[in-house]
Amino acid sequence: MKSVLEIQAAIGKLSRREFWKLVKWLDGKRNEVWDQEMEEDARPGGPLDKLFHEAMEDVRAGRTYPMEEVLRSRLKAPPRPRSGRRRT
């Protein structure tokens, strides 16, 4: 197998048309890998399964708020100041 540096060098030699063809293929491949990772994470006993059970326990214990209440309170709250430099 070629190293990443060799692959990068080869990509640099592609025509514009071939480059965009590769980009399209890589996008599809990335989506396939992402889907596989999500399926693995969501399997029983996987990382998302643990988070789901924690969230359900919070619901049962009354440590959650209805989404409408959260949104309503956010709309009433004053806007947060922006970070960074102030304009003068």
Secondary structure, DSSP 8 states (H G I E B T S, - for coil): ---HHHHHHHHHTS-HHHHHHHHHHHHHHHHHHHHHHHHHHHSTTSHHHHHHHHHHHHHHTT----HHHHHHHHHHS-----SS----
